[in-house]
Amino acid sequence: MMNGREGTTMATSFSGMTRRRVATLTSVFAASLLLAACAGTPADTPSAGAESSSDFCERNKAAGTITYISGYGYSASAAQLEVFLAEELGYFDDLCLDVEINASGANGQQLVASGQAQFTALGSASDVMLAAANSKNLTAVATYGTTPPFSIFGNEKLDSLKDLEGGSLGYFINLTPIASAMLDEAGVDTSKVEMVKMTNYDPTVVVRDQVNAIVGYASNQPQALKAAGEPFVEFLPSEFGVKGTYNVMETNSKWLAENREVAADFMRATLKALDFCLTEDDKCIDMIAELAEKNGQGAAFPREQLARTWAVESEWIRTSEGGNPGVQTAEMWEPEYALVKKYGDVKDLPAIADMMDTDLVADLYDGDTLTWPSE
């Protein structure tokens, strides 16, 4: 996935912002707007039709611009991919939502917490928890899976994580509580492991033995090594009984309280796009790859990489213990909460209930069906 999450995982900086109807910042963005407008809406896109002038439409228009900060550019990851696709498929338009998408992948949590943006994506519940002690204005509204996205991958000479003693382990931003728990469960004396903060995302450094192993994303760097036929080993959290979560959508708490129905419609549109991506994988990947290319991120997100990432992460969504996509419960977070308390070095960790809203997304479903305005 290398679904770098702003602030606590593998976020990095890109330039690029797409926004409907209002051209901002640079001519590159203006060009992308023109291309998107020319593309039109697919024929199978549902429409709110006569309801576009109803109360929900007026309410959503009155809310003004909703700004979303991508956690990691045009990554094919839940809480990111479907936001871009909701824009392209016209779902935001159907619900009369004015959505601005910032694909820079930087400072998402800070911008949302300060009210300069309304939504952003993070890699796991532990990312939310690690930031929660420093910000009281963030609420998680959706969790997309119960598979931790992290893995430890390394040189093929490693028979076990214990072999890292006397060697080196690379990490991005922080070690993550999930990785710390894996090392602990494997009986690794971390005082005997050199911890190296990585400066780039090239996974071949483990093949060349520049570092013995890296804490990365199971859907990204290891998949790149597999595709290249490089020899390596990978250790997954499940092998050590370590549980966690995959991807979280977070919003500004104050804005949510004042615009709850608008927030619900934003999530409704993105979840409909997520369903499109789960059922029309190839079309979805074609669209996000084209967007990345148009907006100057094609080299960072080539189609083959996006396809590999989505092949893994879509299964995390399908097999989630949470049920309908995006629906979250306190129980889903409890294993990771315990890990953050033990390994996260966080003082005054808020209660789970204070960090999440379990009803917003759950209420969008009628049984297993996402509700949508009638045509």
Disulfide bonds with the S-S distance in Angstrom:
Cys57-Cys96 1.85
Cys277-Cys284 2.03
